[in-house]
Amino acid sequence: MDLSDLRIFRMVVREGGITRAAEKLFRVQSNVTTRVRQLEEDLGVRLFIREGKRLHVSPAGRRLIEYADRLLALAEEARTAVLDPRPRGTLRLGAMESTAAARLPGLLAEYHACYPEVEIQLRTGNPQVLAAAMLAGELDAALAAEPIADNPFEKQPAFREELVIVSAASRVSVENRLDMPKTMIAFEHGCPHRKRLEEWYTRRGFMAEQIIELGSYHAMLGCVVAGMGIALMPKSVLSGFPECGRLRLHELPSEEDNALTVLFWRKGASSPNVQALREMLAKQGPPISAKTATATTA
């Protein structure tokens, strides 16, 4: 059924005939008659009982008018929602684990306070997983560390993270070539911080003998506290870890100690919900690194 046919049908019912309906619709009578008959042919039922020049709504027509009202109202609601510049509906947001843990609680609380009509759905993953989900139409936007491909996405800076290597407090140095850490603790392949730690080993001419893969920063930090190995992560993650006093932070050289997190979305697919998040991030000013250190610093 065509919505325009339903509009014509409803007007004929409301006005009680073809002539007055045509006047209201600014159409010629023959066009209105043709469209009503096409609708009847499409449905395979008579919508009007014709007595000379008079029309009476048939039982099938009375049933259809109820559905026509609902369908046309829903179509108008959809049109209004699409054209409405206000944030509303669902925001499907992706984020790296570290960003979700350290950066999003305050940001999303503020977003919800400003835009209570938006329901936020959050999904975590590494940048490759988030990018694939966005290209599949499963996410509206995501926060992840660079590099993010330029071709399919648009992006804007969000946070600049200060990166550190963490070890048990008992390890004084991670740079002693006679006592290099043999085990690295990291997320699965695809995590940019894991890649940075692997490159850190490579630049020093070593390779980790063992890699422990875990799914959360709290689990990783627990293993670090236990002396099982070292990890590389944003310093901001440590703000929510209760055992920071049992960790030692090892600062990285200036060319290795920061990572830019960006908000990215598919080109041409921004929305009022995403735009509101972009504006909120822009108001925070240029991305700066977090200075959160309660653990021992080497």
CORVEN-V439930 format. One record per residue. N is the residue number from 1. SS is DSSP state (H for helix, E for strand, - for the rest). BURIAL is I if it has 16 or more other ideal C-beta (glycine too) atoms within 10 Angstrom, else O. D_LAST is the distance of its C-alpha to the last C-alpha in whole Angstrom. Layout:
N	SS	BURIAL	D_LAST
N	SS	BURIAL	D_LAST
This chain:
1	-	O	72
2	-	O	71
3	H	O	70
4	H	O	73
5	H	I	75
6	H	I	74
7	H	I	74
8	H	I	78
9	H	I	79
10	H	I	78
11	H	I	79
12	H	I	83
13	H	I	82
14	H	O	81
15	H	I	84
16	-	O	87
17	-	O	88
18	H	I	87
19	H	O	89
20	H	O	87
21	H	I	83
22	H	I	84
23	H	O	84
24	H	O	81
25	H	I	79
26	-	O	81
27	-	I	82
28	-	O	86
29	H	O	87
30	H	O	88
31	H	O	84
32	H	I	83
33	H	I	86
34	H	O	84
35	H	I	81
36	H	I	82
37	H	O	84
38	H	O	81
39	H	I	79
40	H	I	82
41	H	O	82
42	H	O	78
43	H	O	79
44	-	O	82
45	-	O	83
46	-	O	86
47	-	I	84
48	E	I	87
49	E	O	91
50	E	O	93
51	E	O	96
52	-	O	98
53	-	O	95
54	E	O	94
55	E	I	90
56	E	O	89
57	E	I	86
58	-	I	86
59	H	O	85
60	H	O	82
61	H	I	81
62	H	O	81
63	H	O	78
64	H	I	77
65	H	I	76
66	H	O	74
67	H	O	72
68	H	I	72
69	H	O	71
70	H	O	68
71	H	I	67
72	H	O	68
73	H	O	66
74	H	O	63
75	H	O	63
76	H	O	63
77	H	O	60
78	H	O	58
79	H	O	59
80	H	O	58
81	H	O	55
82	H	O	54
83	H	O	55
84	-	O	54
85	-	O	51
86	-	O	49
87	-	I	46
88	-	I	48
89	E	O	48
90	E	O	45
91	E	I	42
92	E	I	40
93	E	I	36
94	E	I	34
95	E	I	30
96	-	I	27
97	H	I	26
98	H	I	22
99	H	I	25
100	H	I	27
101	H	I	25
102	H	I	23
103	-	I	25
104	H	I	29
105	H	O	30
106	H	O	30
107	H	I	31
108	H	I	34
109	H	O	35
110	H	O	36
111	H	I	38
112	H	O	40
113	H	O	41
114	H	O	42
115	-	I	43
116	-	O	45
117	-	O	47
118	E	I	44
119	E	O	43
120	E	O	40
121	E	O	39
122	E	O	36
123	E	O	35
124	E	I	31
125	-	I	31
126	-	I	29
127	H	I	30
128	H	O	33
129	H	I	34
130	H	I	34
131	H	I	36
132	H	O	39
133	H	I	39
134	H	I	40
135	H	O	42
136	-	O	44
137	-	O	45
138	-	O	43
139	-	I	40
140	-	I	41
141	E	I	37
142	E	I	34
143	E	I	30
144	E	I	28
145	E	I	25
146	-	O	27
147	-	O	29
148	-	I	32
149	-	O	35
150	-	O	37
151	-	O	41
152	-	O	41
153	E	I	39
154	E	I	39
155	E	I	35
156	E	O	34
157	E	O	30
158	E	I	29
159	E	I	25
160	E	O	22
161	E	I	19
162	E	I	15
163	E	I	14
164	E	I	10
165	E	I	10
166	E	I	10
167	E	I	10
168	E	I	11
169	-	I	9
170	-	O	11
171	-	I	9
172	-	O	7
173	-	O	7
174	-	I	9
175	-	O	11
176	-	O	12
177	-	O	16
178	-	O	17
179	-	O	15
180	-	I	15
181	-	I	15
182	-	O	19
183	E	I	19
184	E	I	18
185	E	I	19
186	E	I	21
187	-	I	24
188	-	O	27
189	-	O	28
190	-	O	28
191	-	I	25
192	H	I	23
193	H	I	20
194	H	I	21
195	H	O	22
196	H	I	19
197	H	I	17
198	H	I	20
199	H	O	20
200	H	I	17
201	H	O	18
202	H	O	21
203	H	O	20
204	-	O	18
205	-	O	21
206	-	O	20
207	-	O	22
208	-	I	21
209	-	O	23
210	E	O	23
211	E	I	23
212	E	I	23
213	E	O	25
214	-	I	25
215	-	O	27
216	-	O	24
217	H	I	21
218	H	O	21
219	H	O	22
220	H	I	19
221	H	I	17
222	H	O	19
223	H	I	19
224	H	I	15
225	H	I	15
226	-	O	18
227	-	O	16
228	-	I	18
229	-	I	16
230	E	I	14
231	E	I	15
232	E	I	14
233	E	I	16
234	E	I	16
235	H	I	14
236	H	I	17
237	H	I	18
238	H	I	16
239	H	O	18
240	H	O	21
241	-	I	19
242	-	O	19
243	-	O	17
244	H	I	14
245	H	O	13
246	H	I	13
247	E	I	10
248	E	I	6
249	E	I	6
250	E	I	5
251	E	O	7
252	-	I	10
253	-	O	13
254	-	O	15
255	-	O	18
256	-	O	16
257	-	I	14
258	E	I	17
259	E	I	20
260	E	I	24
261	E	I	26
262	E	I	29
263	E	I	32
264	E	I	35
265	E	I	39
266	E	I	42
267	-	O	43
268	-	O	46
269	-	O	46
270	-	O	44
271	-	I	45
272	H	I	46
273	H	I	43
274	H	I	41
275	H	O	42
276	H	I	41
277	H	I	37
278	H	I	37
279	H	O	38
280	H	I	36
281	H	I	33
282	H	O	34
283	H	O	35
284	-	O	31
285	-	O	31
286	-	O	29
287	-	I	26
288	-	O	22
289	-	I	19
290	-	I	18
291	-	O	15
292	-	I	15
293	-	I	11
294	-	O	12
295	-	I	10
296	E	I	7
297	E	O	4
298	-	I	0
